[in-house]
Amino acid sequence: MENELFYEFSVDNEIIMERFSLCRERLDEMKDEHLALDKNSSFDAYFHAMTEFLLMVLDNYDFIQEGGLDKAELSELKKRNHELYQDILPENYEKSYGNPTFAVAQLGEDYGKLLSVLCFELRSIIRAAFENNLFFIVIRLELFIEIFGAFLSDDKNGGTTKPAAIRDTIYWFLSDYTEDERISRFAAMVDGDRNFVREAILSSDFSDVRYLYKFGEYITENEIRMAQHLNSLSQEEIDRMAFTFTEGYRIGFEVTNKDITKKKTAAIYYELGFERVVKKAIENFEKIDLKTTLMIIAGSLFTSDGSARRGASYGAIPNKQFDYDHKDDIGLFLDANLITRKLEAARAAGERYKDKARLFGGPAVIETFGEKPFSPVPNKDAVHLTKEQQKALTDYKSQNSIIMNEYIIMKERSFTIISFPKTEIGDNFEEIFNETVRINTLDYKLYQTIQQKIIDALDEAEYVIIKGMGDNRTVMKVMLHELKDPSKETNFENCVADVNIPVGEVFTSPVLTGTEGTLHVSGVYLEGLFFKNLEIGFKDGFITSYKCTNFDSEEENFKYIKENILFNHDTLPIGEFAIGTNTTAYVVARKFGIEDKLPILIAEKTGPHFAVGDTCYTYDEDNETFNPDGKSIIARDNEWSIKRKTEPDKAYFNCHTDITLPYDELGEISAVRKDGSSVTIIKDGRFVLEGTEELNRPMDECAHS
């Protein structure tokens, strides 16, 4: 069948090749065609700009097919890479059609939004060109040519194509190809037999940084410097970094009593520049009979929210404001029928790869930190979801998760995450990098012993009190589950270096009823976005109010939090309460002044943190988990997540955002027993519980250095 060939994305498919040739011919003709009417001159400028861009991408496609990536000088590769992304770079964004503000100014509000969205979608052709995926190139070229053809025809008849016609054309493009796109992405994750990124890594000579341009991602000096830095390390150092990473993945299965031998694939997500470590990780996984998948996904309307950075590997982000401006583009098209198509596509992908999906072990993620902090600028000309669409998209994500869990059984899979600094973190990058490696390889046995003392104290408590100090306004009461048999049960997981590297936290899923108060942090970065004076109120475990001071307008602040912390839910529960114990990471951050640049993976270990959204045990609640002391961790559900047994479509929010209160803003953490007596664990930013004094040593050494 024709679609069968589409799913395999074969460049030998004669039909695709014929369609591709026709598109190229038409684009070449369009260079010399113009809309005649003066009133359509602004549209003529748009279509010619897009035509020039597409022809440039096709020129690069030819260059790749002719072996240019291997033969060209580094200077030419840099030049070509820059040209592919130059129109959306910050210095050019003011006059880019990718900028909704510019597009609206040139084309009018209705046309501008639609054609800026089209510009965003067409940019995904870059990724397809480097992967030699002609099918995904062709369908987008045909979309563009069809819309231009409509303008050309109407122009000849003395008119202008209506916005509704453009919208309908893009809508049916989405509807027609949603299944193909979804199957492609799912296959890239679970099918270890074919993988463009992995093969590019395994075949590369890392001493020649030209290899970085094989992937089609935007490359800056940061990616080049990272690759060069890793090249300067000994093989022993690379092996140690990769071993910490892959061993954490293996241990994640072990400590949760899951059988890793039943799995055959693991997905590696990383940022370009780390290929030397990734190659060793691929080899390590192969030794335990796991093939690896690595995928790079271009931003597209098909990713629902316009963002492809999560759940994939990627290079430098050309312009975060561009990504932010287009995160809600689907809002121009989202309706009940399209959501139904998306869910049907999810089911089709699962069915097509159900055998391989059952063998998928989960993600292994290398995160980076240290880039220049980004605080987005609200753009009134960008697409914004209506309240109805926000709810519909939230419901879709819930239904999608349920479908995916039928094929990738969450309670049978695991994951691991590790972080390293980017070169742009500062002039002392190498020192920070070495300190991060040290943090990632701390003695987990020492932390395990100390953390057990904290857990023992917490397990005596009915609830925990957390208070800020100084200007911090935090006052929180966190209720704990009742232990029916304290000799065999515990509320808190003793987290060392397995799924969440580095070591350093004890965490639980609180009881929602009675959990209340105010959480305040003076400044925090969440998913790369800065929140100033973030304050969230809770009642019975759910968010009741929130505010920050990022923008002058209270309305903008409210919207900013709702979109990027609540993910458009009306409220979220506290899914996790944890006490971070990694004072070494805390001191390193203060020493180098990088507190605001730490990833949440490390930041969450540098003080208590609260996660809003789902619990840490989402889709894994029925899998009994034990601490090293043999006690069963019973706090795997809360009053909301237990709905999974009766109303599974309502049980999960499909988000989990950690918000950390750093030690220097922390006045007290005390565990309060039923009789009203209490034991203090942290006082004025210092560990005071007997047996935890060792955790203060890094801070003492820093104070006296």
C-alpha positions in Angstrom: 0.0 0.0 0.0 1.1 3.6 -0.7 0.8 4.6 3.0 2.9 1.6 4.0 5.7 3.1 2.0 5.1 6.5 3.5 5.5 5.1 7.0 8.8 3.6 6.0 9.9 7.0 4.5 11.6 5.3 1.6 13.4 7.7 -0.8 13.0 4.9 -3.4 9.3 5.4 -3.4 8.6 6.5 -7.0 5.4 8.4 -6.1 7.3 10.5 -3.5 10.1 11.1 -5.9 7.7 12.2 -8.6 5.9 14.6 -6.2 9.3 15.9 -5.0 10.4 16.6 -8.6 7.1 18.4 -9.4 7.5 20.6 -6.3 11.0 21.6 -7.2 10.0 22.5 -10.7 7.1 24.6 -9.3 9.3 26.4 -6.8 11.8 27.3 -9.5 8.9 28.8 -11.5 7.6 30.7 -8.5 10.8 32.7 -8.3 9.8 34.7 -11.3 6.0 34.8 -10.7 4.5 37.8 -8.9 1.1 38.8 -7.7 0.0 41.7 -9.9 -2.4 43.7 -7.8 -0.9 46.5 -5.8 -3.0 45.5 -2.8 -1.3 42.1 -2.9 2.2 43.4 -3.0 2.8 42.6 0.7 1.7 39.0 0.1 4.0 38.8 -2.9 7.0 39.8 -0.7 6.0 37.1 1.8 5.7 34.3 -0.8 9.0 35.2 -2.4 10.8 35.3 0.9 9.4 31.8 1.7 10.3 30.5 -1.8 13.9 31.7 -1.4 14.1 30.0 2.0 12.7 26.7 0.6 15.0 26.7 -2.4 17.9 27.3 0.0 16.9 24.2 2.0 16.7 22.2 -1.2 20.1 23.4 -2.2 21.4 22.1 1.1 19.5 18.8 0.5 21.5 18.4 -2.8 24.7 19.4 -1.0 24.1 16.6 1.6 23.2 14.0 -1.1 26.4 14.8 -3.0 28.6 14.2 0.1 29.2 17.9 1.0 29.0 17.3 4.7 32.1 15.2 4.5 34.0 17.1 1.8 33.3 20.8 2.7 35.6 23.0 4.8 34.4 23.9 8.3 33.9 27.6 7.1 31.4 26.5 4.5 29.5 24.3 6.9 29.2 27.2 9.3 28.1 29.5 6.6 25.4 27.1 5.4 24.2 26.4 8.9 23.9 30.1 9.7 22.0 30.9 6.5 19.4 28.2 7.4 18.6 29.9 10.7 19.6 33.6 10.1 16.0 34.9 9.6 14.8 34.0 13.0 18.0 34.9 15.0 17.4 37.6 17.6 19.3 40.3 15.6 17.0 39.6 12.5 13.8 38.6 14.2 12.3 42.1 14.1 11.9 41.8 10.3 11.2 38.0 10.1 7.9 36.6 9.0 8.5 34.1 11.8 7.8 37.0 14.2 4.0 37.3 14.5 4.4 41.0 15.2 6.2 41.7 11.9 3.9 39.4 9.9 0.8 41.1 11.3 2.3 44.5 10.6 3.0 43.6 7.0 0.0 41.4 6.2 -2.7 42.4 8.7 -3.9 40.5 11.8 -5.7 37.6 10.3 -3.3 36.9 7.4 -0.3 37.7 9.5 -1.0 35.1 12.1 -1.8 32.4 9.6 1.2 33.1 7.4 3.6 33.4 10.3 2.4 30.0 11.5 3.0 28.7 8.0 6.5 30.1 8.2 7.1 28.2 11.4 5.8 24.9 9.9 8.0 25.3 6.8 11.1 25.5 8.9 10.7 21.9 9.9 11.8 21.0 6.4 15.4 21.6 7.5 15.3 18.6 9.8 13.7 16.4 7.0 16.4 17.5 4.5 19.2 16.3 6.7 17.4 13.0 7.5 16.7 12.5 3.8 13.0 12.3 4.6 11.5 13.3 1.3 8.0 12.5 2.4 8.0 15.1 5.1 9.6 17.6 2.7 7.1 17.0 0.0 3.9 17.4 2.1 5.1 20.8 3.3 6.2 22.0 -0.1 2.8 21.0 -1.5 1.1 22.9 1.3 3.0 26.1 0.5 2.5 25.7 -3.3 -1.2 25.1 -2.8 -1.6 28.3 -0.7 0.5 30.4 -3.2 -1.6 28.9 -6.1 -4.8 30.1 -4.4 -3.4 33.6 -4.0 -2.1 33.6 -7.6 -5.5 32.5 -9.0 -7.5 35.0 -6.9 -5.0 37.8 -7.8 -5.6 37.2 -11.5 -9.3 37.5 -10.9 -8.8 40.8 -9.1 -9.1 39.5 -5.5 -7.2 38.2 -2.5 -7.5 34.7 -1.0 -9.6 34.9 2.2 -8.0 34.0 5.6 -10.6 31.3 6.0 -9.4 29.5 2.9 -5.8 29.6 4.1 -6.9 28.3 7.5 -8.8 25.5 5.9 -5.9 24.4 3.7 -3.6 24.2 6.7 -6.3 22.5 8.8 -6.7 19.7 6.3 -3.0 19.4 5.9 -2.8 18.7 9.7 -5.8 16.4 9.6 -4.5 14.4 6.6 -0.9 13.9 7.8 -1.3 13.7 11.6 -1.2 9.9 11.6 2.0 9.8 9.4 3.8 12.3 11.6 2.7 10.5 14.8 3.8 7.1 13.6 7.2 8.6 12.5 7.9 10.1 16.0 6.8 7.0 17.8 8.9 4.8 15.6 11.9 7.0 16.2 11.5 6.5 19.9 10.8 2.7 20.2 12.3 1.2 17.1 16.0 0.5 17.7 16.6 -1.0 14.2 16.8 2.3 12.3 18.1 5.5 13.7 19.6 8.4 11.8 21.1 10.2 14.8 22.7 7.0 16.3 24.3 6.1 13.0 25.6 9.6 12.6 27.2 9.4 16.0 28.8 6.0 15.5 30.2 6.9 12.2 31.7 10.3 13.2 35.3 11.3 13.9 34.8 13.5 17.0 38.3 15.1 16.6 36.9 16.8 13.5 34.1 19.1 14.7 32.6 19.2 11.3 30.6 16.2 12.4 28.3 18.5 14.4 26.8 19.8 11.1 25.4 16.4 10.2 22.3 16.8 12.2 20.8 19.9 10.7 20.5 21.7 14.0 21.7 25.2 14.7 25.3 25.1 15.8 27.1 27.8 17.7 30.5 28.1 19.3 29.0 26.6 22.5 28.4 23.2 20.8 31.8 23.3 19.1 33.6 24.2 22.4 31.7 21.4 24.2 32.8 18.9 21.7 36.4 20.2 21.9 36.4 20.1 25.7 35.2 16.5 25.7 37.9 15.7 23.2 40.5 17.1 25.6 39.4 14.6 28.3 41.0 11.2 28.7 39.1 8.1 27.7 39.0 7.1 31.4 37.2 10.4 32.2 34.7 9.9 29.4 34.1 6.3 30.5 33.4 7.5 34.1 30.8 10.0 32.9 29.1 7.5 30.7 29.2 4.8 33.3 27.5 7.1 35.9 24.8 7.8 33.4 24.1 4.3 32.2 24.6 2.7 35.5 22.0 5.0 37.0 19.6 3.8 34.3 20.3 0.1 35.2 20.0 0.7 38.9 16.7 2.5 38.4 15.2 -0.8 37.3 16.9 -2.7 40.1 15.7 -0.6 43.0 12.1 -0.6 41.7 12.1 -4.4 41.2 11.7 -4.1 37.4 13.2 -6.6 35.0 15.5 -4.8 32.7 16.2 -8.0 30.7 12.7 -7.7 29.3 13.6 -4.5 27.6 15.4 -4.1 24.3 15.6 -0.3 23.7 16.5 2.8 25.6 16.0 6.4 24.2 18.9 8.8 24.8 18.1 12.5 24.8 21.0 15.0 24.8 22.2 18.3 23.5 24.7 18.3 20.6 28.4 18.5 21.7 28.2 15.5 24.0 28.6 12.9 21.3 31.8 11.4 22.8 29.9 10.6 26.0 26.8 9.5 24.1 28.8 7.1 22.0 30.3 5.4 25.1 26.8 5.3 26.6 25.5 3.6 23.4 28.2 1.0 23.9 27.4 0.5 27.6 23.7 0.0 26.8 24.6 -2.6 24.1 26.5 -4.6 26.8 23.3 -5.0 28.7 21.4 -5.9 25.5 19.7 -2.5 24.9 19.7 -0.8 21.6 19.5 3.0 21.7 17.2 5.4 19.9 18.0 9.1 19.5 15.6 11.5 17.8 15.8 15.1 16.8 12.3 16.5 16.1 11.7 19.9 14.4 9.2 22.3 15.9 5.9 21.7 14.2 2.2 22.1 14.4 2.1 18.3 14.7 3.8 18.4 18.2 0.5 20.0 19.5 2.1 22.8 21.4 4.6 24.0 18.8 7.6 22.9 20.9 9.9 19.9 20.1 12.5 20.5 22.7 11.1 18.0 25.3 11.6 14.4 24.6 14.2 14.8 21.9 17.8 15.7 21.3 18.7 19.1 19.8 21.4 21.7 19.1 21.4 25.4 20.0 18.1 27.1 20.1 18.3 29.9 17.5 15.8 32.2 19.3 13.8 31.2 22.4 11.4 34.1 21.8 10.6 32.5 18.4 9.7 29.2 20.0 7.7 31.0 22.7 5.8 33.0 20.2 4.7 29.9 18.3 4.0 27.5 21.2 0.2 27.9 20.8 0.0 28.0 17.0 -2.3 25.0 17.1 -4.9 27.3 18.5 -5.7 28.5 15.0 -6.9 25.0 14.0 -7.7 23.1 17.2 -11.2 21.7 17.3 -13.0 18.5 18.4 -12.4 16.8 15.1 -8.7 17.5 15.0 -8.3 16.2 18.6 -10.1 13.1 17.5 -7.7 12.7 14.6 -4.7 13.2 17.0 -6.0 10.5 19.3 -6.7 8.2 16.4 -3.1 8.8 15.3 -1.8 7.9 18.7 -3.7 4.7 18.6 -2.4 3.9 15.1 1.2 4.5 16.2 0.8 2.3 19.2 -0.8 -0.5 17.2 1.8 -0.4 14.4 4.7 -0.6 16.9 3.1 -2.3 19.8 5.6 -5.2 19.9 8.6 -2.8 20.0 6.8 -0.5 22.4 6.5 -3.3 25.0 10.3 -3.7 24.8 11.0 0.0 25.3 12.8 0.7 28.6 12.4 4.4 28.9 14.5 7.6 28.4 18.1 8.3 29.5 18.5 12.1 29.5 21.6 14.3 29.5 20.5 17.8 30.4 22.6 20.9 30.2 22.6 24.2 32.1 24.4 27.5 32.2 22.9 29.3 29.2 21.9 32.9 29.3 18.6 33.1 31.3 15.5 33.7 29.2 12.5 35.7 30.3 10.0 35.8 27.4 8.3 39.0 26.2 4.5 38.6 25.8 3.4 39.0 22.2 -0.1 40.1 21.6 0.2 39.2 17.9 1.1 35.5 18.6 -1.6 32.9 18.6 -3.2 32.3 22.0 -5.4 29.4 23.0 -9.0 30.2 24.1 -10.1 28.8 27.5 -12.1 26.2 25.6 -9.0 25.1 23.7 -6.9 25.1 26.8 -9.3 22.6 28.4 -9.6 20.6 25.2 -5.8 20.3 24.8 -5.5 19.4 28.5 -8.1 16.7 28.1 -6.3 15.5 24.9 -3.0 15.1 26.7 -4.7 13.1 29.4 -6.4 10.8 26.8 -3.1 10.5 24.9 -1.2 9.5 28.0 -3.8 6.7 28.7 -3.4 5.4 25.1 0.4 5.5 25.2 0.4 3.7 28.6 -1.4 0.8 26.9 1.7 0.3 24.7 4.5 1.6 26.8 3.6 0.2 30.2 4.9 2.9 32.6 5.1 0.6 35.6 7.5 -1.6 33.6 9.8 1.1 32.4 12.3 3.4 34.1 14.6 6.4 33.2 17.6 8.4 34.3 18.6 12.0 34.1 22.0 13.6 34.5 23.2 17.3 34.0 26.3 19.0 32.8 27.1 22.7 32.3 27.3 24.4 28.9 30.4 26.2 27.9 28.6 29.6 27.9 28.2 29.4 31.6 31.3 31.5 31.9 35.1 31.8 31.7 35.4 29.2 34.5 33.5 26.6 32.5 36.1 23.9 32.9 36.2 24.3 36.7 32.4 24.2 36.9 32.3 21.2 34.6 34.8 19.3 36.8 32.8 20.2 39.9 29.6 19.0 38.3 31.3 15.7 37.4 32.3 15.5 41.1 28.8 16.3 42.2 27.4 13.6 39.9 29.7 11.0 41.4 29.4 11.7 45.1 29.5 8.8 47.5 25.9 7.6 47.4 26.4 5.3 50.4 27.2 8.2 52.7 24.1 10.1 51.6 22.0 7.0 51.8 23.0 6.6 55.5 22.4 10.2 56.4 19.1 10.4 54.5 17.9 7.4 56.3 18.2 9.3 59.6 16.1 12.1 58.1 13.5 9.6 57.0 13.4 7.9 60.4 12.6 11.3 62.0 10.0 12.1 59.3 8.2 8.7 59.7 7.4 9.6 63.3 5.5 12.7 62.1 1.9 13.4 61.3 2.9 16.5 59.3 5.9 18.7 58.4 6.2 22.4 58.8 8.4 24.4 56.4 9.1 28.1 57.0 11.2 30.6 55.1 13.4 33.2 56.7 14.4 36.8 56.0 12.3 38.1 53.2 11.0 34.7 52.2 7.3 34.3 53.1 7.0 30.5 52.9 4.8 28.9 55.6 3.7 25.4 54.6 2.1 22.5 56.4 2.5 19.1 54.6 0.4 16.2 55.8 1.9 12.7 55.7 0.3 9.3 55.2 -0.4 7.2 58.3 2.0 4.3 58.7 0.1 1.2 59.8 3.3 -0.8 60.5 6.2 1.6 61.0 8.6 -1.4 61.2 7.9 -2.3 57.6 6.5 0.9 56.0 7.9 4.4 55.2 6.5 7.6 53.7 9.8 8.8 52.1 12.0 7.4 49.3 15.7 7.4 50.0 16.9 8.8 46.7 20.5 8.3 45.7 22.2 8.3 42.3 19.9 6.2 40.1 17.1 7.8 38.1 17.8 11.3 39.3 21.5 12.0 39.3 23.1 13.4 41.5 22.4 12.0 44.9 20.6 14.0 47.6 17.0 14.0 48.5 14.2 12.2 50.4 10.8 12.6 48.9 7.1 11.7 49.4 3.7 12.1 47.9 1.8 14.1 50.6 -1.7 13.6 51.8 -3.6 16.5 50.2 -6.3 17.0 52.9 -4.8 19.4 55.4 -1.8 20.3 53.3 -1.9 24.1 53.1 0.0 27.4 53.3 2.1 29.7 51.1 5.2 28.8 49.0 7.4 31.7 48.1 10.7 31.9 46.3 12.4 35.2 45.4 13.5 33.9 42.0 13.5 30.5 40.3 14.0 29.2 36.8 11.5 26.5 35.7 12.0 24.8 32.3 14.3 27.6 31.3 11.8 30.4 32.2 12.5 32.9 35.0 9.8 33.5 37.7 10.4 36.5 40.0 8.8 36.5 43.5 6.8 33.5 42.7 4.1 32.9 45.4 1.6 30.1 45.4 -1.2 29.5 47.9 -2.5 26.0 48.8 -5.6 24.6 50.5 -6.1 20.9 51.0 -3.2 20.3 48.8 -4.4 22.2 45.8 -3.3 25.6 44.3 -5.8 28.3 45.3 -3.8 31.4 44.2 -0.6 32.4 42.5 1.3 35.5 41.5 4.7 36.8 40.5 6.3 40.1 39.6 7.8 39.4 36.1 5.6 41.9 34.4 4.0 45.2 35.3 0.5 43.7 34.5 -1.1 41.4 37.1 -3.0 39.8 34.2 0.3 39.0 32.3 1.8 37.5 35.5 -1.3 35.4 36.1 -1.3 34.2 32.5 2.5 33.5 32.6 2.1 31.2 35.6 -1.0 29.5 34.4 0.5 28.6 31.0 4.0 27.6 32.2 3.4 26.1 35.7 -0.2 25.0 35.7 -0.1 24.2 32.0 -3.5 25.7 31.6 -5.2 23.6 34.4 -7.4 25.6 36.7 -5.5 24.1 39.6 -2.9 21.5 40.5 -2.2 19.4 43.6 1.1 19.1 45.4 2.4 15.8 43.9 5.7 15.8 45.8 7.4 17.2 48.9 11.1 16.6 49.3 14.1 17.6 51.3 17.3 18.1 49.3 20.5 17.1 51.0 23.2 17.9 48.4 24.9 20.8 50.2 28.0 20.2 48.0 25.9 21.3 44.9 24.6 24.2 46.9 28.0 25.4 47.8 29.4 25.0 44.3 26.4 27.0 42.9 27.1 29.8 45.4 30.9 29.7 44.8 30.5 30.3 41.1 27.3 32.4 41.3 25.3 30.0 39.1 22.3 29.5 41.4 20.0 30.9 38.8 21.4 28.6 36.1 21.2 25.3 37.8 18.8 22.7 36.2 16.0 21.6 38.5 17.7 18.2 38.6 20.5 19.7 40.7 18.6 22.6 42.2 16.0 20.4 43.7 18.7 18.8 45.8 19.8 22.1 47.3 16.8 22.7 49.6 13.3 21.5 50.2 11.1 21.4 47.1 7.5 21.1 46.2 6.2 19.6 42.9 2.9 20.7 41.6 1.1 18.2 39.3 1.3 14.5 39.3 3.2 12.4 41.9 6.6 10.8 41.3 4.9 7.5 41.0 2.5 8.4 38.1 1.4 5.2 36.3 3.7 3.2 38.6 1.6 3.3 41.8 0.9 -0.4 41.9 4.5 -1.3 41.7 5.6 -1.8 45.3 8.9 0.0 46.0 11.4 -0.5 48.8 14.1 1.6 50.4 17.5 0.1 51.0 16.5 -0.7 54.6 13.8 -3.0 53.2 10.8 -0.8 54.2 8.0 -0.5 51.7 7.3 3.1 50.4 3.5 3.5 50.9 3.1 7.1 49.8 2.6 6.4 46.1 -0.9 7.8 45.8 -2.9 10.8 47.0 -6.6 11.5 47.1 -6.6 12.6 43.5 -4.3 10.1 41.8 -6.3 7.2 43.3 -9.0 8.2 40.8 -6.9 6.1 38.4 -8.9 3.1 39.6 -12.3 4.5 38.9 -11.8 7.5 36.6 -8.4 7.1 34.9 -9.1 10.0 32.5 -9.2 12.4 35.5 -6.4 11.0 37.7 -3.4 12.6 36.0 -2.5 16.1 35.0 0.5 15.1 32.8 2.8 17.6 34.4 5.2 17.7 37.3 7.1 21.0 38.1 9.6 21.1 41.0 9.9 24.4 42.9 12.9 24.6 45.3 13.3 26.8 48.4 17.1 27.2 48.7 18.8 26.8 52.1 19.6 30.5 52.4 15.9 31.3 52.3 15.0 28.4 54.6 14.2 29.1 58.3 12.9 25.7 59.5 11.8 22.2 58.6 10.3 20.4 61.6 8.5 17.0 61.8 5.5 17.3 64.1 4.2 14.1 65.8 0.5 13.4 66.7 1.1 14.4 70.3 2.3 17.8 69.2 6.0 17.2 70.0 8.4 17.8 67.1 11.9 17.2 65.9 13.7 19.9 63.9 15.6 18.8 60.8 16.8 22.1 59.4 17.1 25.4 61.3 18.2 28.7 59.7 19.5 26.9 56.7 21.6 24.3 58.7 21.0 20.6 59.3 20.5 20.2 63.0 19.1 16.7 63.3 21.5 14.4 65.0 23.4 12.3 62.5 23.1 14.8 59.7 25.9 17.2 60.7 28.1 15.9 57.9 25.8 17.7 55.4 26.9 21.1 56.9 30.6 20.4 56.2 30.7 21.8 52.6 29.1 25.0 53.9 31.5 25.2 56.8 34.5 24.7 54.4 33.2 27.3 52.1 32.7 29.8 55.0 36.3 29.4 56.1 37.9 29.3 52.7 
